[in-house]
Amino acid sequence: MERKTPMDMPYGRVIRLRPEKVSSYIFYHYQLQEEHPGRGDKYGLISIHEDKIIFL
């Protein structure tokens, strides 16, 4: 099966987050998903490892 839309250049981001802000960030991200479903990358992945957040 072929893609119907051209694939964009893949990218990822790594962001350092203060440990006391992790729960706040998770709540904020969940709130954005509830208020604007379908906004952003449909197959995006967010991972947290120690003090790093990785967006793929």
MDTraj code that builds the backbone (N, CA, C; nanometers):
import mdtraj as md
import numpy as np

residues = "MET GLU ARG LYS THR PRO MET ASP MET PRO TYR GLY ARG VAL ILE ARG LEU ARG PRO GLU LYS VAL SER SER TYR ILE PHE TYR HIS TYR GLN LEU GLN GLU GLU HIS PRO GLY ARG GLY ASP LYS TYR GLY LEU ILE SER ILE HIS GLU ASP LYS ILE ILE PHE LEU".split()
xyz = np.array([
    [0.0844, -0.1174, 0.0000],
    [0.0000, 0.0000, 0.0000],
    [0.0893, 0.1243, 0.0000],
    [0.0595, 0.2178, -0.0845],
    [0.1394, 0.3398, -0.0936],
    [0.0806, 0.4497, -0.0066],
    [0.1685, 0.5391, 0.0373],
    [0.1243, 0.6544, 0.1166],
    [0.0466, 0.7502, 0.0286],
    [-0.0582, 0.8101, 0.0820],
    [-0.1365, 0.9087, 0.0077],
    [-0.0779, 1.0483, 0.0187],
    [-0.0020, 1.0712, 0.1238],
    [0.0620, 1.2020, 0.1417],
    [0.2123, 1.1821, 0.1490],
    [0.2886, 1.2779, 0.0984],
    [0.4345, 1.2631, 0.1048],
    [0.4838, 1.2650, 0.2496],
    [0.5864, 1.1853, 0.2765],
    [0.6421, 1.1785, 0.4112],
    [0.7328, 1.2982, 0.4363],
    [0.7129, 1.3646, 0.5481],
    [0.7989, 1.4763, 0.5865],
    [0.9317, 1.4230, 0.6385],
    [1.0251, 1.5129, 0.6516],
    [1.1554, 1.4771, 0.7080],
    [1.1361, 1.4341, 0.8536],
    [1.1790, 1.3133, 0.8930],
    [1.1616, 1.2705, 1.0320],
    [1.2458, 1.3558, 1.1270],
    [1.1939, 1.3745, 1.2460],
    [1.2665, 1.4533, 1.3444],
    [1.2303, 1.4051, 1.4839],
    [1.3109, 1.4411, 1.5777],
    [1.2859, 1.4105, 1.7175],
    [1.3408, 1.5233, 1.8029],
    [1.2903, 1.5351, 1.9241],
    [1.3389, 1.6382, 2.0159],
    [1.3657, 1.5743, 2.1509],
    [1.4694, 1.6214, 2.2169],
    [1.5004, 1.5795, 2.3533],
    [1.5042, 1.7059, 2.4374],
    [1.4264, 1.7075, 2.5444],
    [1.4161, 1.8259, 2.6292],
    [1.4443, 1.7853, 2.7732],
    [1.5228, 1.8647, 2.8418],
    [1.5504, 1.8395, 2.9836],
    [1.4406, 1.9062, 3.0659],
    [1.3850, 1.8316, 3.1591],
    [1.2743, 1.8801, 3.2405],
    [1.3112, 1.8690, 3.3877],
    [1.2797, 1.9719, 3.4632],
    [1.3047, 1.9659, 3.6080],
    [1.2133, 1.8596, 3.6695],
    [1.2656, 1.7770, 3.7592],
    [1.1864, 1.6674, 3.8164],
    [1.0549, 1.7127, 3.8800],
    [1.0524, 1.8296, 3.9413],
    [0.9290, 1.8759, 4.0057],
    [0.8221, 1.9190, 3.9053],
    [0.8568, 1.9271, 3.7764],
    [0.7617, 1.9694, 3.6734],
    [0.7069, 1.8541, 3.5897],
    [0.7521, 1.7309, 3.6150],
    [0.7090, 1.6173, 3.5330],
    [0.5582, 1.5975, 3.5404],
    [0.5007, 1.5922, 3.6600],
    [0.3563, 1.5698, 3.6719],
    [0.2772, 1.6848, 3.6111],
    [0.3260, 1.8059, 3.6253],
    [0.2604, 1.9219, 3.5655],
    [0.2605, 1.9111, 3.4133],
    [0.3723, 1.8678, 3.3565],
    [0.3814, 1.8533, 3.2116],
    [0.2851, 1.7459, 3.1618],
    [0.2794, 1.6322, 3.2323],
    [0.1900, 1.5237, 3.1915],
    [0.0452, 1.5712, 3.1938],
    [0.0057, 1.6425, 3.2987],
    [-0.1305, 1.6944, 3.3072],
    [-0.1581, 1.7917, 3.1936],
    [-0.0638, 1.8821, 3.1647],
    [-0.0795, 1.9805, 3.0576],
    [-0.0961, 1.9110, 2.9221],
    [-0.0151, 1.8095, 2.8955],
    [-0.0237, 1.7372, 2.7691],
    [-0.1582, 1.6657, 2.7566],
    [-0.2033, 1.6019, 2.8641],
    [-0.3329, 1.5346, 2.8631],
    [-0.4452, 1.6347, 2.8366],
    [-0.4376, 1.7508, 2.8996],
    [-0.5383, 1.8550, 2.8813],
    [-0.5419, 1.9018, 2.7356],
    [-0.4259, 1.9214, 2.6742],
    [-0.4214, 1.9616, 2.5329],
    [-0.4866, 1.8563, 2.4435],
    [-0.4612, 1.7280, 2.4722],
    [-0.5204, 1.6213, 2.3916],
    [-0.6725, 1.6190, 2.4057],
    [-0.7231, 1.6485, 2.5235],
    [-0.8674, 1.6508, 2.5455],
    [-0.9329, 1.7703, 2.4762],
    [-0.8674, 1.8862, 2.4804],
    [-0.9250, 2.0075, 2.4224],
    [-0.9119, 2.0132, 2.2709],
    [-0.8061, 1.9531, 2.2163],
    [-0.7806, 1.9590, 2.0719],
    [-0.7465, 1.8201, 2.0184],
    [-0.8435, 1.7274, 2.0152],
    [-0.8121, 1.5933, 1.9645],
    [-0.7709, 1.5995, 1.8173],
    [-0.6733, 1.5191, 1.7814],
    [-0.6269, 1.5164, 1.6434],
    [-0.5240, 1.6211, 1.6094],
    [-0.4916, 1.7064, 1.7026],
    [-0.3909, 1.8093, 1.6787],
    [-0.2523, 1.7490, 1.7013],
    [-0.1599, 1.7785, 1.6159],
    [-0.0251, 1.7241, 1.6298],
    [-0.0085, 1.5957, 1.5510],
    [0.1023, 1.5300, 1.5714],
    [0.1363, 1.4083, 1.4988],
    [0.0497, 1.2923, 1.5470],
    [-0.0213, 1.2301, 1.4537],
    [-0.1118, 1.1206, 1.4884],
    [-0.0380, 1.0034, 1.5526],
    [0.0833, 0.9752, 1.5061],
    [0.1596, 0.8621, 1.5565],
    [0.2788, 0.9065, 1.6404],
    [0.2721, 1.0263, 1.6937],
    [0.3814, 1.0778, 1.7755],
    [0.3983, 0.9973, 1.9035],
    [0.5189, 0.9980, 1.9544],
    [0.5510, 0.9232, 2.0752],
    [0.6235, 1.0152, 2.1718],
    [0.5801, 1.0151, 2.2961],
    [0.6465, 1.0930, 2.3998],
    [0.6934, 0.9951, 2.5064],
    [0.8211, 1.0010, 2.5383],
    [0.8786, 0.9138, 2.6411],
    [0.9490, 0.9989, 2.7452],
    [0.9500, 0.9504, 2.8691],
    [1.0217, 1.0183, 2.9766],
    [1.1272, 0.9220, 3.0297],
    [1.2504, 0.9687, 3.0363],
    [1.3603, 0.8897, 3.0931],
    [1.4404, 0.9810, 3.1843],
    [1.4369, 0.9508, 3.3139],
    [1.5018, 1.0331, 3.4156],
    [1.4536, 1.1775, 3.4018],
    [1.5417, 1.2715, 3.3666],
    [1.4985, 1.4115, 3.3551],
    [1.4867, 1.4557, 3.2093],
    [1.4716, 1.3602, 3.1173],
    [1.4620, 1.3914, 2.9747],
    [1.3246, 1.3529, 2.9215],
    [1.2693, 1.4370, 2.8361],
    [1.1476, 1.4046, 2.7621],
    [1.1885, 1.3909, 2.6167],
    [1.1463, 1.2837, 2.5538],
    [1.1843, 1.2554, 2.4159],
    [1.0580, 1.2547, 2.3310],
    [1.0551, 1.3393, 2.2301],
    [0.9439, 1.3464, 2.1353],
    [0.9890, 1.2835, 2.0042],
    [0.9187, 1.1836, 1.9585],
    [0.9504, 1.1213, 1.8296],
    [0.8297, 1.1261, 1.7399],
])
top = md.Topology()
chain = top.add_chain()
for i, resn in enumerate(residues, 1):
    res = top.add_residue(resn, chain, resSeq=i)
    for name in ("N", "CA", "C"):
        top.add_atom(name, md.element.get_by_symbol(name[0]), res)
traj = md.Trajectory(xyz[None], top)
